[in-house]
Amino acid sequence: MGTPATCYLNGELMALGSARISPLDRGFLFGDGVYEVIPCYGGVPFRLDAHLRRLANSLAAIELPDPLSPAGWPEVLEQVCQANGGGDQSLYVQVTRGCPEQRTHEFPARSEPTVFVMSSPLPAAGAFADGLSTTLLEDLRWARCDIKAVALLPNVLLRQAAVAAGADEAILHRDGWVTEGAASTVFIVRGGELATPALHPGLLPGVTREVILELAEHHGLPCQCRPVARDELHEADEVWLSSATKEVAPVLTIDGHPVGHGTPGPVFEAMRGWFTRLRQETARGR
Ligand SMILES: Cc1ncc(COP(=O)(O)O)c(C=O)c1O
């Protein structure tokens, strides 16, 4: 048996197995909370500023005051990372509107937020580089998917529908336009040019998306953030998915039909190399 995982709950480090939250917690009752997933490479949180900025935006969007000072988050995350052995891991952060005495839909007059951080294993670099299968599904989620809300039932149902169809991930579309994956950002490559849906409230501003856009710019890969039509997926030479835990992964099939040649494409291989180098530099603390 490995060392028991250590988590942070409301100001204290403790064994994950002994952490307790009230059934009155509004995260449990309403999904009234937000979260982040932050990869750590070699014990160094990757793109911490961007993750903390998105957390602050999510908290502001649900009118929940930030329970920790801006300097407080890095310290707590460092504690949890070190308590779990440093190295590569994924930190999960959740803040909910706490546990008032009664269940009422409106915000409680008084309630301390619940702050929870845990560590999970991070897939190895390139773990998804062999490729993913996908299925196209209609995006049936709410209109504020830019908030990283813990209320993920639609995402759960969409991912499950993909898995039930024999696929790894769902690619979502609404009114003929690609939004994102059930838990990932979508990119297409056509004629050597990269494109990803422009940001709007119907999709999450992925931190990995930002990294890929920066790497593309840095290495002179033409790239556009613009509306991407669902039909473009079928004409693309390459389709990729990205997320904090998947990094960047090539899509080999959509509903059983091969994307391009049905193998990871050359533009993906270039991006994968750039990303892996960045991951290694982060782990070395650069
Ligand atoms: C719905 C959704 N879109 C996009 C992403 C990618 O975001 P990030 O790159 O910050 O992990 C995620 C990550 O979990 C997600 O859940």
The ligand as a Tripos MOL2 file, in Angstrom:
@<TRIPOS>MOLECULE
LIG
   16    16     1     0     0
SMALL
NO_CHARGES

@<TRIPOS>ATOM
      1 C1        -15.3710   21.4400  -20.4520 C.3       1 LIG1
      2 C2        -13.8900   21.6220  -20.5030 C.ar      1 LIG1
      3 N1        -13.3530   22.3260  -21.5180 N.ar      1 LIG1
      4 C3        -12.0280   22.5100  -21.6160 C.ar      1 LIG1
      5 C4        -11.1570   21.9530  -20.6800 C.ar      1 LIG1
      6 C5         -9.6720   22.2010  -20.7930 C.3       1 LIG1
      7 O1         -9.2450   23.1370  -19.8510 O.3       1 LIG1
      8 P1         -7.7690   23.0920  -19.2650 P.3       1 LIG1
      9 O2         -6.8560   23.0990  -20.4420 O.co2     1 LIG1
     10 O3         -7.6410   24.3200  -18.4530 O.co2     1 LIG1
     11 O4         -7.6590   21.8350  -18.4820 O.co2     1 LIG1
     12 C6        -11.6750   21.2290  -19.6060 C.ar      1 LIG1
     13 C7        -10.7910   20.6620  -18.5860 C.2       1 LIG1
     14 O5        -11.1590   19.8720  -17.7740 O.2       1 LIG1
     15 C8        -13.0690   21.0680  -19.5070 C.ar      1 LIG1
     16 O6        -13.6120   20.3800  -18.4940 O.3       1 LIG1
@<TRIPOS>BOND
     1     1     2 1
     2     2     3 ar
     3     2    15 ar
     4     3     4 ar
     5     4     5 ar
     6     5     6 1
     7     5    12 ar
     8     6     7 1
     9     7     8 1
    10     8     9 2
    11     8    10 1
    12     8    11 1
    13    12    13 1
    14    12    15 ar
    15    13    14 2
    16    15    16 1
@<TRIPOS>SUBSTRUCTURE
     1 LIG1         1 GROUP 0 **** ****
